[in-house]
């Protein structure tokens, strides 16, 4: 990976801003918990999708091979009947 194409990111485990270093370069995996729909859709649902989609595209732009998985919780009968 070209040094000019690196970036820094907040690590919530260490509570510090650190250089992004993938575990298995050039591969990066992302697992994102999506929405849990319990009522009508709202702008907050779109925000999560957009933020992580932009981050995914940024990583691809930098040349990483990205596997991106997003979870969306099933809607049960109680919600469907609303």
C-alpha positions in Angstrom: 0.0 0.0 0.0 1.3 3.4 -1.0 2.2 5.6 2.0 0.3 8.5 0.4 -2.9 6.4 0.5 -3.0 5.7 4.2 -5.2 7.4 6.7 -5.7 7.7 10.5 -8.8 6.6 12.3 -10.1 6.6 15.9 -9.6 3.3 17.7 -12.3 3.0 20.4 -10.3 0.2 22.1 -7.2 2.3 22.7 -9.1 5.6 22.7 -6.4 7.0 20.3 -6.2 8.2 16.7 -4.0 5.6 14.9 -2.8 4.8 11.4 -5.2 2.3 9.7 -3.4 -1.0 9.3 -5.4 -3.9 7.9 -4.9 -7.3 9.5 -4.4 -9.0 6.1 -3.3 -6.4 3.6 -4.6 -5.6 1.0 -7.8 -7.2 2.3 -10.2 -5.4 4.6 -13.4 -6.8 6.0 -16.3 -4.8 7.3 -19.3 -6.1 9.3 -21.9 -3.4 9.9 -25.0 -3.8 12.1 -27.8 -2.3 10.0 -31.1 -1.0 11.1 -33.6 -2.8 13.4 -36.9 -1.7 12.0 -39.4 -1.4 14.8 -41.4 1.5 13.4 -41.6 3.7 10.3 -38.4 4.5 8.4 -36.6 7.7 9.2 -33.5 9.7 8.2 -31.4 7.9 10.8 -31.8 4.6 8.9 -30.4 6.2 5.7 -27.6 7.9 7.6 -26.0 4.6 8.7 -26.3 3.1 5.2 -24.7 6.2 3.6 -21.9 6.6 6.1 -20.6 3.0 5.7 -21.2 3.0 2.0 -19.0 6.0 1.6 -16.3 4.5 3.9 -16.5 1.2 1.8 -16.0 3.3 -1.4 -13.1 5.2 0.2 -11.3 2.0 1.1 -11.8 0.7 -2.5 -10.5 3.9 -3.9 -7.3 3.5 -1.8 -6.9 0.1 -3.4 -8.0 -2.2 -0.7 -9.9 -5.5 -1.5 -13.0 -5.0 0.7 -15.5 -7.5 1.9 -18.5 -5.6 3.2 -21.4 -7.3 5.1 -24.3 -5.4 6.4 -26.9 -7.0 8.8 -30.6 -5.9 8.5 -32.8 -7.4 11.3 -35.9 -9.2 10.1 -39.2 -7.5 10.5 -41.6 -9.7 12.5 -45.4 -10.0 12.2 -46.0 -7.4 14.9 -44.3 -4.7 12.8 -45.9 -5.9 9.5 -49.4 -5.7 11.1 -48.9 -2.0 12.0 
